[in-house]
Amino acid sequence: MKRAILTTTLAAAAAIAVAPAAEAGTVHEICAQDLYVRTQPAGVIVGTLYRGDHFELSRYSPSGDWAEGYAMGHVNQRGWIQAGWFC
């Protein structure tokens, strides 16, 4: 019984850790010092966002590690960034 509860608790904790905090369709401020904007997850770099720049979120990759949207600031185009860098 304890093993089943522990397994369920660990699975729930993992799901919460992966779930992105920001919602699609919202504009977020970048908190990273600098953050590459790419053509696809781990793809070619097309620009750089800097702390204080903004990103309009469209969706997350299935893993939750990458976010797609419109990069404002110095980039001004659609692209992918590493998730987790919103203020």
C-alpha angles and dihedrals in degrees: 000000000000090000092054091049092048092049091049092047093049092048091051092049091050091050091051092048092053096044110100116236098214123078126230117257095034130112116236135190117237114238098184118100087237132349129191120234112213139192090240136349106309088355135131115318113244100172148334131255118207133207108291096024117121135237126195105216119222103167147328128246114255090259092051090231096110135045126206124206148098114315112211127189115049094356108048097183141090118275149125129277133181108270122239101054099102119115 
